[in-house]
């Protein structure tokens, strides 16, 4: 009878995971990735990082990336500003909006590099937002208002910076013609542009030709009256264009307006407008005129001549150029000498001026011949 083989019970650990073993050939016991896979993974990671860095640098260079910059690091005087005044009511509304909702629109700045005063960025546009954030920080001391969101742009030189400022303000605020003209004058004086005409064409390239012409007329006012006007932005378009036309026709009239402004108290914008309006009315209403404010108060209505009072209004000094009619040394008279020719005479300066559309080379030659014969 055959002997039966006795079976031992099954071992519970028989099917458990075998202990890890290292293999020089990277056999089944090794769980690490092959070296070539690690190299490929690292190369892919580095490539993605470089691509992301390049995208961010490009975005920053194009002014598409918003950064947070400390308020004290921004120089708001980097450019001559085109805003002469700020409306306190509008500023209060802006401060309230920033307090309630935070800054929604970034300002624009340009990098300055290292400066003596520690300013790292120059303001291009967003002057009102910067001022409002500084006010909020001063009032609250909240660190949330210690920085401002900004686009760091790289304009094409000084011209590009001024154009960026003007375009931003043309969209967001209603600049007066005087403010527009003033920035053109100041940019020319700063050497940004080679001529006033080029400054107007560059700064207001998107404006209509008619609007640009009006701004050009106000340039005359800025050049003549900027140091003496107290409320320049209040000058109405019609009044400003009339004064500019008068200054062009009679250059000495600008000096008379300056003298009148300096001699007259102007506590309000309305008072200053009244002075300018009366001076222009006197100029337009008197074919021959002398400085009306030197010996008596300014007239309260349009003087003589065309249409208002028949021959002359009370108080008007209508004078001729007849030698018998004495002219004071400090006075200046002006008369329409011929069609298209206006003659101005200032005895104290021994000066005669001819202005008008008919003043040309032919008239100059005729005058030279007449002077040789007299």
Secondary structure, DSSP 8 states (H G I E B T S, - for coil): -----------TTTTS-------TT--TT--S--HHHHHHHHHHHHHHHHHHHHHHHHHHHTT-SEEEEEGGGEETTSS--S-----HHHHHHHHHHHHHH---S-EEEEE--S-TT---EEEEE-HHHHHHHHHHHHHH--GGGSEEEEEE---SHHHHHHHHHHHHHHHHS---HHHHHHHHHHHHHTTS-SSHHHHHHHHTTTS-HHHHHHHHHHHHHHHHHTTT-SSGGG--HHHHHHHHHHHHH-THHHHHHHHHHHHS---SHHHHHHHHHHHHHHHHH-SS---TTTTS---SS--SSSSSSTT--TT-------TTS---TT--EEEEEETTEEEEEEGGGTEEEEESTT-SHHHHHHHHHHHHH-
